[in-house]
Amino acid sequence: MAGLYLVTGGAGFIGSNLVRALVARGEGVRVLDDFSSGLRENLEEIRRDIDLVEGDVRDPDACRRACKGAEVVFHEAAIASVPRSIEDPRTSFAVNALGTFNLLAAARDAGVRRFVYAASAAAYGTSEAVPKVETMPSEPASPYAADKVAGELYLAMFWRAFGLETISLRYFNVFGPRQDPSNQYANRAISCSSATSSRPIFWRPMPPRSTARSSTSAPAAPPTCGPWPPPSTASSARTSSPSTTRPGRAT
């Protein structure tokens, strides 16, 4: 299928929103998901418009089946939890680091043109420096963060060694439709949403050492919310800090 997009973790919160956006554009879309955390109902309305591969990124064969014929891969599948990675670092590594390698290898073998990776702002560790920029050193403070940084390094290597276009996007906190309301990060947005009605909201930074820091936030301000755009940051607001693993290239 020409122009086929593969979205791993496509039944999850971010993945399902990405899948819907691609379908709305008329793109061919395939989803790889094992439904360990993603929900089938997130894909119910568009199920006839996508190709679904049920499988685990820890399984190289599933990765190969999913990548076959794909032009672009959006790798969103992960166990996205710092606490879970501390409780069970082996499984976190197997899914987040080894699973990323499996998918990269499958993408290379399938002739995929570009590989876009859901990296994490956890790479910055406990650094209190703001704003966060891509040139800051990685200081992972949890197994999850280390796994995600390992994924970035493998993406960079696959570009240098094999010529696979790779891009890492370091997500900060993300919220929106189809997010699990029990998620620890979702609660911060939900508690704020009533103050802004249906309009988008912005965040000032959480207290030091929190993972909920925006790249445009000023230091030492209390966590607050308000209607978008905020008075002084509208021109420079960003929702994530992209770390491109190919110098000089952007999405």
Buried (B, 14 or more C-beta within 10 A) or exposed (E): EEEBBBBBBBBBBBBBBBBBEBBEEEBBBBBBBBEEBBBEEBBEEBEEBBBBBEBBBBBBEBBBBBBBBBBBBBBBBBBBBBEBBEEBBEBBBBBBBBBBBBBBBBBBBBEBEBBBBBBBBBBBBEBEEBBBEEEBEBEBBBBBBBBBBBBBEBBBBBBEEEEBBBBBBBBBBBBEEBBEEEBEBBEBBEEBBEEBEEEEBBBBBBEEEEBBBBBBBEEEEEBEBBEEEBEEBEEEEEEBBBBBBBEEEEE
